Amino acid sequence: MRLHHIGVVVKDIERSRKIYEKILGLRLLRRGPEDPFQKVKALFLGVGWGEGIVLELLEPTDETSPILSFLKRGGGIHHLCFEVEDIDRTLEEIKGRGGRVVCEPLPAVGFDNRRIAFIFPVDSILVELLERK
Amino acid sequence: MRLHHIGVVVKDIERSRKIYEKILGLRLLRRGPEDPFQKVKALFLGVGWGEGIVLELLEPTDETSPILSFLKRGGGIHHLCFEVEDIDRTLEEIKGRGGRVVCEPLPAVGFDNRRIAFIFPVDSILVELLERK
């Protein structure tokens, strides 16, 4: 398991991208396709160098987006995403240790069309799991 | 510049540590000394493996702690810390690009007694800089 990205909810991903690029020197890695399930658009910024940690900027595209209420409370860092080798096995382990899964993994909805799942906040942190390619 | 740690404000660092250890399998790296300036105690958890990203759990120790108001609003992820080679040079660069420094580097107050500085939130994220050893 390794930290893969930090999800940040913002009002306007392009406006925020320019700020992160300018002030901190982050670099645009890619723009994600709009996600019709989560009703978000996303882009990915490289944070520093040498280890591939990514900042994922997320913008709600619809009044029904599940991240809209978070944005209305101010937005900001929304979740931490950990990359795992085998998402089914990791979910079983986490459930066995008392973690609760928000939704079972769905195909082709996460970063890079890989399988993802969310764990109900661990202490205060919403955790996403992303299966390695 | 590389992501060094994610600062998380919690009510009780030992209680939260146990949750992160149990559910996510994070490991305790060290407990920090109590910080008389920031009025916090801290501990550091290893996140995943192989790249040394750290979760810094922070607990206010006093009613005058600058992180208390953040805790009262719910706590959670508070800042991102980037490790830099030369903190003075990086601060000059960031100021030249429009960033604003909360406090200039202070000796021996950050992680591992290294020099730190804070940058006013970049978009929505409070940024700490930590000088490499």
Interface residues (C-beta under 8 A of the other chain):
Chain A: M1 R2 L3 I6 V8 V10 S16 I19 Y20 K22 I23 L24 G25 V47 G48 W49 G50 E51 I53 G74 G75 G76 I77 L80 F82 I94 R97 G98 G99 I119 V122 D123 S124 I125 V127
Chain B: M1 R2 L3 I6 V8 V10 S16 I19 Y20 K22 I23 L24 G25 V47 G48 W49 G50 E51 I53 G74 G75 G76 I77 L80 F82 I94 R97 G98 G99 I119 V122 D123 S124 I125 V127
